[in-house]
Amino acid sequence: MLTRCISGAILAVLALVFMYVGGPVLAIVLLLTSLVAYKELTNALKVNKGEKKFCALEIIGLLGVVLYYLAVYFGDDTFLLMSIVGVFMAEMFCYVITFPRYRAEQVVSSIFSFLYAPVMLSFVYLTRNTEYGVYMVWLILLSSWVCDTCAYFVGVTIGKKRIFPVLSPKKSLEGCIGGVAGSAIVGGLYAFIFLRDVMPGENIVWAVVFICAAGAIMSMVGDLAASAIKRNHEIKDYGKLIPGHGGIMDRFDSMIVTAPMIYFLCVLMIF
């Protein structure tokens, strides 16, 4: 537990620093994180079937992640779309010319891994890069990490009704409600203190409350989805990179899904 707390605190500080700095530093950190997360997912989904460290499908996916983040950084929407479609086409091309070396589920899993972690995680950078991104990017952390913390303490204290007994036996309805409420309250306080005099609109506080609540719901979906994959494939952790936590997918599973939700809601309601 001590190791978990120390590594968690270090990660939190690093996340705060990188999000505040933004720019190429944040883009490079997200690229490296995405590359690791992609490999963790393909390992969990057995894309390479243990044949070697990297199979052709994974190499295409990893190169696709680099190409995608170049498009994200340089802000070319056409290049962005081309990189996503390009990965799909390259994976299909590999599938056809090497048939029957790979099965369809391996190709699907490789494409899924590319979309799940790298593409979804890139919305942290996209959010930070918007007009008010230096303020709004923190909503991703408020919606995921605050939700996790509040859900844990409420669940431990008063949680009784188990709503996912097979997938996550310890998760309770009370804990889920506490997580969403905690994120909404902290988000509202953040907006009241820091955003009222900076951002347009009279209802900015209520908009942030709604965004954080919605983001918190998605953070729990992300957490449960990552757990479901582990249970389906009978693994305990995605990796061993982070002491006490496991891999990138173990620690950032909720934030990966929360980031695009925050970005789209901010675009629709604030920007």
C-alpha positions in Angstrom: 0.0 0.0 0.0 2.9 2.4 0.8 4.4 1.7 -2.6 1.1 2.3 -4.3 0.6 5.6 -2.4 4.1 6.9 -3.2 3.9 6.0 -6.9 0.4 7.4 -7.1 1.5 10.7 -5.6 4.5 11.0 -8.0 2.2 10.3 -11.0 -0.3 12.9 -9.8 2.5 15.5 -9.5 3.9 14.6 -12.9 0.4 14.8 -14.5 -0.2 18.2 -13.0 3.2 19.5 -14.3 2.8 18.1 -17.8 -0.8 19.3 -18.2 0.2 22.8 -17.0 3.2 23.0 -19.4 1.3 21.6 -22.4 2.8 22.0 -25.8 5.4 19.6 -27.2 6.2 18.3 -23.7 2.6 17.1 -23.1 2.4 15.7 -26.7 5.6 13.6 -26.2 4.5 12.3 -22.8 1.1 11.3 -24.2 2.8 9.6 -27.2 5.1 7.6 -25.0 2.2 6.7 -22.7 0.1 5.7 -25.6 2.8 3.4 -27.1 3.1 1.6 -23.8 -0.7 1.4 -23.4 -1.1 0.0 -26.9 1.4 -2.7 -26.3 -0.2 -3.6 -22.9 -3.6 -4.0 -24.6 -2.3 -6.1 -27.5 -0.5 -8.3 -25.0 -3.7 -8.7 -22.9 -5.7 -9.4 -26.1 -3.0 -11.9 -27.3 -2.6 -10.2 -30.7 0.9 -11.7 -31.2 -0.2 -15.1 -29.7 3.2 -15.3 -28.1 5.1 -15.9 -31.3 7.6 -13.1 -30.6 8.0 -9.8 -28.8 6.3 -7.8 -31.6 4.3 -9.2 -34.5 3.6 -7.4 -37.8 0.2 -6.2 -36.6 1.7 -4.6 -33.5 4.5 -2.9 -35.5 1.9 -1.4 -37.8 -0.1 -0.2 -34.8 2.9 1.3 -33.0 3.9 3.2 -36.2 0.3 4.3 -36.5 0.4 5.7 -33.0 3.4 7.8 -33.9 1.8 9.0 -37.1 -1.4 9.8 -35.4 0.3 11.9 -32.7 2.2 13.8 -35.4 -1.2 14.7 -36.9 -2.5 15.7 -33.4 0.5 17.9 -32.7 0.5 19.7 -36.0 -3.2 20.1 -35.9 -4.1 18.9 -39.4 -7.6 17.5 -39.3 -7.3 15.8 -42.7 -4.0 14.2 -41.7 -5.6 13.1 -38.4 -8.4 11.3 -40.2 -6.0 9.8 -42.7 -3.8 8.4 -39.9 -6.7 6.6 -38.3 -8.1 5.2 -41.5 -4.5 4.4 -42.6 -3.9 2.2 -39.6 -7.1 0.3 -40.4 -6.2 -0.2 -44.0 -2.6 -1.2 -43.2 -3.8 -3.8 -40.7 -6.2 -5.2 -43.2 -3.5 -5.3 -45.9 -1.2 -7.2 -43.5 -4.1 -9.6 -42.7 -4.6 -10.4 -46.4 -1.1 -10.7 -47.6 0.0 -12.9 -44.7 -3.1 -15.1 -44.6 -3.6 -17.4 -42.8 -0.9 -16.3 -40.4 -3.3 -14.0 -38.4 -6.8 -14.6 -37.4 -9.6 -12.0 -37.8 -9.8 -11.5 -34.0 -6.1 -10.6 -33.9 -6.6 -7.9 -36.5 -9.7 -6.5 -34.7 -7.9 -6.5 -31.4 -4.9 -4.6 -32.8 -7.2 -1.9 -34.3 -9.2 -1.8 -31.1 -6.1 -1.3 -29.1 -5.1 1.6 -31.3 -8.4 3.3 -30.9 -8.9 2.6 -27.2 -5.7 4.0 -25.7 -3.8 6.2 -28.1 -6.7 7.9 -29.9 -8.8 8.4 -26.7 -5.8 9.6 -24.7 -4.9 12.2 -27.3 -8.0 14.2 -26.2 -6.0 15.3 -23.1 -3.7 17.2 -25.5 -6.6 18.4 -27.7 -8.4 19.7 -24.6 -5.3 21.4 -23.4 -4.8 23.0 -26.8 -8.2 24.7 -26.9 -8.6 28.4 -26.2 -9.3 27.9 -22.5 -7.5 24.6 -22.3 -5.2 25.6 -19.5 -8.3 25.8 -17.3 -10.4 23.0 -18.8 -7.8 20.2 -19.0 -8.0 19.9 -15.2 -11.6 18.7 -15.5 -10.3 15.4 -16.9 -8.5 14.8 -13.6 -11.4 16.1 -11.5 -13.8 13.7 -13.3 -11.6 10.6 -13.1 -9.3 10.8 -10.0 -11.7 12.7 -7.8 -14.5 10.2 -8.8 -12.2 7.3 -7.9 -11.3 8.7 -4.5 -14.9 9.7 -3.6 -16.4 6.4 -4.8 -13.8 4.5 -2.8 -14.5 6.3 0.5 -18.2 6.4 0.1 -18.3 2.7 -0.9 -16.1 1.7 2.1 -18.2 3.8 4.5 -21.8 3.2 3.5 -21.7 1.0 0.4 -24.2 -1.9 0.6 -25.8 -2.5 -2.8 -23.4 -4.4 -5.1 -24.3 -3.5 -8.7 -21.5 -5.4 -10.6 -21.1 -8.6 -8.5 -19.3 -10.5 -11.2 -17.2 -7.8 -12.9 -16.3 -5.7 -9.8 -17.6 -7.3 -6.5 -16.6 -4.3 -4.4 -18.3 -1.6 -6.4 -21.5 -0.4 -4.8 -24.4 1.9 -6.0 -23.7 4.2 -3.1 -20.0 4.4 -4.1 -20.9 5.2 -7.7 -23.3 8.0 -6.6 -20.7 9.3 -4.2 -18.1 9.4 -7.0 -20.3 11.3 -9.4 -21.5 13.7 -6.7 -17.9 14.3 -5.4 -16.6 15.1 -8.9 -19.6 17.5 -9.6 -19.0 19.3 -6.2 -15.3 19.6 -6.6 -15.7 20.7 -10.2 -18.3 23.3 -9.2 -15.9 24.7 -6.5 -13.1 24.8 -9.0 -15.3 26.7 -11.5 -16.6 29.1 -8.8 -13.1 29.9 -7.6 -11.1 30.0 -10.8 -13.3 30.3 -13.8 -16.0 32.8 -13.2 -13.8 35.8 -14.0 -11.9 34.1 -16.8 -14.4 32.3 -19.0 -17.5 33.6 -20.8 -21.1 32.8 -19.8 -23.1 33.4 -16.7 -23.7 29.6 -16.2 -20.1 28.5 -16.3 -20.2 27.0 -12.8 -23.3 24.9 -13.6 -21.8 23.9 -17.0 -18.7 22.6 -15.3 -20.8 20.8 -12.6 -22.6 18.9 -15.4 -19.4 18.2 -17.4 -17.6 16.8 -14.3 -20.6 14.6 -13.4 -20.9 13.2 -17.0 -17.1 12.7 -17.0 -17.3 10.9 -13.7 -19.8 8.5 -15.1 -17.6 7.8 -18.1 -14.6 7.3 -15.8 -16.4 4.5 -14.1 -17.3 2.9 -17.4 -13.6 3.1 -18.4 -12.5 1.5 -15.2 -15.1 -1.3 -15.5 -14.3 -1.9 -19.2 -10.6 -2.2 -18.5 -11.4 -4.7 -15.7 -13.7 -6.6 -18.0 -10.9 -7.1 -20.5 -8.6 -8.4 -17.7 -11.3 -10.8 -16.5 -12.0 -12.1 -20.0 -8.4 -12.9 -20.5 -7.6 -14.0 -16.9 -4.8 -11.5 -16.1 -4.3 -9.5 -12.9 -2.6 -6.4 -14.3 -1.8 -5.0 -17.7 1.9 -4.5 -16.9 4.4 -3.8 -14.1 5.6 -0.3 -15.1 4.0 1.5 -12.2 4.9 0.1 -8.8 1.8 -0.8 -6.8 -0.5 -0.1 -9.7 0.5 -2.3 -12.6 0.6 -0.9 -16.1 -0.5 2.3 -17.8 -3.9 0.7 -18.5 -4.3 -0.1 -14.8 -3.7 3.4 -13.7 -5.1 5.5 -16.5 -8.1 3.3 -17.5 -10.7 5.8 -16.3 -8.9 8.9 -17.6 -8.5 7.4 -21.1 -12.3 7.3 -21.5 -13.0 10.5 -19.6 -10.8 12.7 -21.8 -12.9 12.7 -25.0 -16.1 13.1 -23.0 -14.7 16.3 -21.4 -13.4 17.6 -24.7 -16.7 17.2 -26.6 -18.8 18.6 -23.7 -16.5 21.6 -23.4 -16.8 22.2 -27.2 -20.6 21.9 -27.1 -21.3 23.8 -23.9 -18.4 26.3 -23.4 -16.2 27.1 -26.4 
